[in-house]
Every structure is written in structure tokens, then in C-alpha cells.
């Protein structure tokens, strides 16, 4: 019993270590496991690695997983995944457990080693999404790291990995094309050491500031504050007619955003296609790319943005989650502040991966078949819905409310009451430090996601 508890404790430490590092996990992606000869403990789908608890791992019967690995499932992707999900549920040791095991559970079962850690490390995905990634990986690591070509996640990926690994017991790591890194080991120390060694070699290969320099020089963005006041509300209103309804717009002009906008072919690069599944799930497969008319009136600018959004909706059947605007920056549009921040984090990661892949010689996007599978994959929709389940909801859900005098007294109390009913509350006060403190208190009490004071709105 003590040995089992030590194994689980180690799994929790590994999970929280990598889950809390945005260089490895963004938006809750990735999964972990620990196993002995009979039982596999794997992360439940939708649970965050950064804060995972013992009861958020699912105990699996490895004998049943082995039978599933040898099963012949339907060739139709939708029916195949339905059969696969049912078989996974039937392989749980506790059939009354309502948690859903990670869809990559068979990978964790197949690979040797007590612990398996699968992350979407940014630097590793720069290699995984590089046009010549397989050849470059072999030059750096030889047979130490196995390259797996992209196939649909879940059952198909597991079968592909098993064929590639075979009976090898010396497997240390696997790089999944357009997907992520998997590291295996018999101890926590082995996982840390192998992961660090891989990252160090990739850093040496990519060079300094690889997250941006693949694009070239940063664009010089001027008069941002003035432009934001005009453009952000228009983008929000133009997108509000779609499924997002009354959304929140989050702006970003970080160095990697400025870098891609500094290129003449920025829109072509951005719209070439998604790089990995999380991009599709959280950001949509394609961003909206806007070049606004110069020296135009507010009405002309509004008409231009609305027309571009309508054209996007006609083409893709949904509102954009991401908009790149030439000479300005990145806009992320979602239902609430937390969701908008996730979109921002994922898309900035996409840009970093793109920059790194360009430094390695070129970008490899997902195939159209792979993209469509993820767009319609029930497992990813489930994972996203689980991530959204913890959000505050109430009578003010989805509303944006501006409260003046919010640093103390009635203003602060009103702000907290509205936040508890699901509103996105903007706190305004001449006492900016007091407003920050009030926002922190509301976040702690209500469980929301605070934003820093705007550098543009003062």
C-alpha cells in the first residue's frame, strides 16, 4: 500500500510540475500516468494537470486495455471512436466512476516505464511542426527519440505508436508529429532528466529568441491606444451575432505578434492551416486576417470589419475566435474573460511554434483530413466542455458590467455581487491600486480570472 501511495504521489508531483509550466502545457493540454503490471492510473479528461488531485486519475485494468489494443474496430472514424470510447469505459476498474479516462490511455499502456508524461511543449512542437522535423530529429537524437507521423488521436495513434515501438524496452521519448512530446521513465528523476536533455538540445539547435526571430523584424505599431478604442468594440459587435453572442475581446501585441505582423506575407502564413489539435479546439482552424483601410472614417472602418467578419462566417460557418489586424495586433474573441485568455495563450503558442518551425526550415500544417477529424471529434469537444464547466454562471452570465468607484465600499460590493452572478466586471476607480486589490479579492472569493489594469485605457 505504501509503495502504491508513493507511486501516486510521484505522479501528482510530475503532473503539477509540467502542468504548471506554460512552456509545456497550455489550456490544460497533455496527460500523465503511472502503472504497475496490472493497473494503470491515467489522468481523467478535462482535469487540469497543474492542480490535479489523486481522485482525478482513473484506475484502468491493463488486461482489458491489452484486449482493446488487439481489437478490430470499425473503419468509419466516427463509429470507430464510439466503439473505442465504450471500450475505454469498460476497461475502468471502477465501472461506477464517472470520470472519463484520457483518450490517449493506450499510449500510456503501451510504452515501457512506470511513468509516462505527454505534454505539448512549445519548443518540442516547433520540431514536431517543422517541414523536415523527422530528419532533423534523427540528426539530433538518433534512435533515442522516436518520430511518429501524424494520425488521428485516440485508437489510431495508439496502434501506430505500438507498431513503431514494437517490443523495445529502451524507449525514452516519442515526438508526435503536429502533436507533442511523450517521455517515459521508471522514476520521477528519469522523466525530469530526459525531458530537460531534449529541451536543451532543441534550444541549442533553434538558437536565441527562437520564439520570434523565425518571423524576422518586429512591426512598429503606433497609436495603439487610439486605434483600440475604435476597433475593439466593432470587432466584438461584429462577432456577437454568431455563436459567441455577447463575447469578450482580449487584445495582445506581445513580441511574437508584432514579429509575424512585420512580415509582408503575414496573412498567408497565418491562414495556411492549423498546426496541432489544440489550435483547432480553442482558436478555430483559421484566424480572421484584417488589413484596415488607411485614413478612413469610423463608419468606413466599421463597415470594413463587419464585411470581413460576415465573409468569414459565410466561409467557415462560425464566428472567428482569433483576429490578426495589420499594424495593430491580435484580438481574441470568446464568451467570457477566462475563455478569451485561453484563446490568447493557445494562439500565441501557435505563433511561437510557427516561428520555431520557420527557423528549422519551414512549417508543416495538419492535413485537411486530420483537421476535419479534430473539428468533428467528440472527445475534444468533451474536453473543452469540461474545462468550461467550472465557470461561474448566473443571472449576469455573459454580461460585461463597468462599475465606477469600485475600489471600496458599495462599488466593491456591487462588483463582487455581479461577478458571483457570472458577469465580467470592469472595475474603475481613481485609486488604481485599490481597484487592483478589489479585483484580487473578487477573484479569490468568486473564482474568476482577473486581468491587469489596461496600459492603453489608463
N, C-alpha and C positions, 0 to 999 in steps of 0.2 A: 504493500500500500504506500509506504514511504517512497519507494522507487517511482511509482506511478505519479505521485504528487510532485516529485522533483522534476519529472519529465514535463508535466503540465505547467509547472512554474516557469521552466525554461522556455516553453512555447509562448507563454504570455509575455515574458521579457523580450523575446525576439520580435514578437508581433508588435508590441508597443514601440520598440526601438525603431523599426523600419516604418511602421505606420505613422509615427510622429515626425518623420523626416520627409519634407516635401520634395527632396531630390529623388526619393524612392516611391512615394505614394502620394497621388493627387486625387482628391474626390473619393477617397475610400477604396481605390482600386487595389488589387492584389489579394493574395490569400496565403495562409500558412497551415502547417500540420505537424503532428508528431505521431509516431506509430511504434508498435512492437509487432510481434509475429501475428497476432490475432486481431488487434484493434487499431483503427486509425482515428485520430482526433483531428478534425478539419474545421476551419473557420466557417461559420454559417454565413450564407449570402446576405448582404445588406448590413452586416455588423462592421463597425469601424475598427480597423486594426489598432489605431492609436490609443483607444480606450477599452479594448476588448477585455471581457471577463471570462472566467472559467466556464460559466454556463452559456457562453456564446460560441462554444465549439460543439460539434456534433460527433458522437461516437459511432463509427461505422464498422460493420462486420467485414473484415478483409476477405473472408472466404466467399461471401456473396459478391463483393467487388470483383473478385477474380472471375467468377462466373459471368458477370456483366461484361468484363473485358473480352471474353470469348464469344459473346452473343452476336447473332446476326440481326441487326436492326433494319428497319425499313429504309429504302434508298431515298425516299422523299424526305427532304430536310425537316419539314415541319413535323411529320409523323415520327421521324427518327428521334427528334428531340423530345417529343411527347413520351415515347417509349423509354428513352434514356432517363428523363426526369422521374418517371414512375419507378424505374428500376433502382435509381438512387434512393428514393424514399423507402423502398422495400429493403434496402441494404442497411438502414439505420438499426442500431442495436435496440433503441427505444422507439418503437413504432408510434408511441403516443407523443413523442417530441414534435412540436410544431415547427421547429427551426428547419430551414432548408439548407442542406449542405452546399458548399461551393460547387459550381458546375464543373470545376477542374479537379474534382475529387479523385478521379482515376489517375491523373498525373502524379498526385501525391502518393497514391497506392503503388504505382509502377516504379518510381525512382528509388534507388537504394538510399540508405541513410535514415537515421531516426527522425531528423528534422528536415522539412522542405519549406523554403521561403520563396514565394513568387511575388515579385514586385514589378512595377512599371517604371523603373529607374530612368530618369531623363537621359543621362549620358549613355546608358545601355541602349535605349531606344533610338538614339542618334545613329548607332551602328545598325540596329535592327531594321531601321527605315532607310538605310543607305542603299543606293543602287547596286553597289558592289560589296555589300555587307558581308556576305558569306566568304568571299575571297579574303577580304581584309581581316575578318575574324580569325581565319585559319593562319594567316601570316603572324598575327599577334599571339595566338594561343595554341596553335597546332590542334591536337585532338583533345586538349584539356577542356575546352568549351564546345559543346555540340550545337550545331546550327540546325534549326527545324524550320522548313519552309512554311509559309502561311497557309493554314487550312482553317475551316470553321472551328471556333472554340467548342469545348464540350467533348462529346464522344469521338468525333472525327480527329480532333487534335490529340486526344489521348492515344488512340490507335496508331496514329502517325508517329508519335513520340516513342511508343513501345517498339515499333519496328526499327526505329533509328537507334535506340539504346540497346535493344536485344538483351543479352544476358550479362552485359558489362556491369561489374560491381565497382569499377573505379570512376564512375561518372561523378563529376564535381559540380558542373553547372551546364545549363542549357540556355541558349538565346533563341527566343521565338521570333521569327520574322514578323515585323509590324505588330508586335505584341508586348514582349517584355522579357525579363530575366528570371530564371529559376535556379536557385542554389540549394544543394543538398549536403548534409553532413551528419555525423553521429553525435555532435556536441554543439552547444551554442558557440564556443570559440571557433570551431571549424567554419561555421556559417559566416561569422564576422570576418575571419581571416580571408576566406575565399572571395567574399564579396568585395572587401577592400582591395585585394590584389587585382581583381578585374577592373574596378573603377580606376585605380592608379594607372594601369596600362592604357586604358582608354583616354584618360586625361593627358597622358604623355603624347598619345597619337593625335589628339584633337588640338592641343595647344591652349594658349591663354585665351580667356574670354570667348571660348568656342560657342557659347550660347547666343552671341550676337554677331561675331565677326564673319560668320558664313554669309551674311547678307551684304556686308560692306559698311560704308559710312552711314551714320545715323542721319535721318532727316532733321532739318532745323524747323521746329514747329513754333510758330509765332501767334500772338494774340489768342492763346488758347481759351483764356477765361471768357473773353467776349464771344468767341465762337460757340463755346459750350452753352452759354445762356440762351442762344438762339436755336442751336441744333439738337441738343439732347431732348428737350420737350417734344420736338417734331418727330424724332425717331421713336420715342415712346408712344406717342399718339398714333403714328402710322402703323406700329406693330400691335397696338391694343385691340385691333379688330379681329386678330387671329385667335388661336387657342390660348395665348398668354393672357388675354383680357387686360386687366389693369396692372401692367407689369412695372418693374423697376429697371432703370437703366444705370449701369455702372461703367464709368469711364476709366481708361488706363492708357498712359503714354510712357510706360516703362521703356528702358533702353532697347529691348528686343522688338518692341512695337515700332519705335522710331527707326530701328535698323531696317526692318522689312519695308517700311514706307519710304525709305530713302532710295529704294531701287525703282528703276523705270518699269520693270516687269513685276511689280509687287502683286498686282491683281491676278496675273497669270499663275504665279507661284501659289497664292492663297487659294485659288479656285481649282487647282489641279486635281484635288481629291483628298479624302481623309487618309491619315497616316496609320491610325490604330483605333480599336473599338471604342475606347473611352471618348475619343473626339466625337464620334457619331452619336453616342448615347447622350452626352451632355451639351455639346455645341452644335449638333447637326452636322451633316456631311460637308456642307459648303457654307462659307460666310457670305454675307452681303458686302460687296465692294463698291464704295461710293467715291466719285470724284465730283465735288460740288462746283457749280458754275461760279466763275470769279466775278466779283463786284456786282453781285445780283441783289435784288431786293429780298426782303424777308419772305414775301409771297412766292417769288420765283424759286427761292431755295426750298421752301416748304413743298411746293408742287413737284420739284425735282426729287426730293426724298420720298414723298408719298408715291410717286410713279415708280421709283426704283423698288420700293417695298412691295407694291402691288404686282410688279413684274416677277419678283422673287416668289411671292405666294402662288402666282399662276404656274410658275415653272416647277416648284418643289412641293406644292400643296400644303405648306405651313409657313408660319412667320419665321424670320431669321432669329437665331439666338445670338449671333455674332455679326457685328458690322465693323468693317475696317474703312475708315474715312481718310482719304488722301489729305496730307497737310494738317491732320488733326490727331487721330489716334484710334483706339479700339473701344467700341461700345458693346456691352454685354447686356442682353435683354432677357429678363425672366420674371416669374411670378412674384418673387419676393427677394429681399436683400441676400439671404443665405444662398438661394439658388443662383442669383446673379454672380455672387462671389465664386461659386464653384465653376460656373461657365468661364469666368475670367481666369481662374487658376489653371483650368484644363487647357484653354486656348493659348495662354502664354506658354505653357509647357509644350504645346504643339509647335509654336514658333521656335522655341529653343531646340527642339528635336530637328526641325527643318533646317535651322542654321547649322547644327552639327553635321547633319547628313550632307549638306552642301559642301562643308569643309572636307568631307570624306569622298567627294567626287560626284554627288548627285543624290536626288531623293527618289525613293521607291514608294509610291502610294499603294493603297489597297486596291485590289481588283474590283471591278464592278460587281462580280458575283459575291465576293466577300463583303463588300459594302452593303448590298441589299440583304444579305443574310442577317447582319447585325441590326440593320434598320427594322427588321421584322422579327427579331429574336425575342421570344417571350422571357428568357432568362435575364436579359439585360434590362428589359422593361420592369421586371420584378425587382432587380437590384436597385434601380433608380427609385421605384415606388417605396422601397424600404428606407432609403435614405431620406425621402421626403416625409415619411410617416411621423418623425419626431418633431415636425414643425408645429409651432403654436397656431391654433385655429380658433376662430370665434366670430362674433358679430362684425368685427372690423377687419377680418381676414382679407388680405389683398388690397386694403386701402392704404394710401400714403397720407399721413397727417403731419402738419407743421405746427409745433407748439412753441409759442414765444414765452419768454420768461421761464424757461424750463429748468434752470439750474437749481431751483429750490422751491419750497412751498407748494402752492396749488399747481403751478406749472409742472413741477416734477411728479406730483401725484397723478395728475391727468395723463402725463406721458406714460407712466408705468401702467395705469389702468388701460389705456389704449393698446399698449404693447401686449398686455396679457390677453387682449381680445384679438390678437393676430395682426394688428396694424404695423406698418413700417413707419416709425415715428422719427421725425426730424426735429432735434432739439435745438432751439435758437435762444441765445442769451448774450448780453454784453460781457458777461462773466464766462469766458470761453473755458477756463479751467474748471469752473463749477459745472458747466454743461458736460464736459468730458467725464467728470466724476459721476454725475447723474446718469449718463449713458452707461457707464460701467456698472453702476448699481442696478439699473434696469436689466442689463444683460445677465448679471448674476442671479437676480430674482426671477426673471421671466424665462431665461434661457435663450434669448435671441442672439443675433450676431451683429455686434456693433461695427460701425465704420468710423474711421478717424475724421477729424474736422477737415472740411474741404479746403484745399490750398487755393482753390480758384474763387470760391464764393465768400471767403473770409470768415 
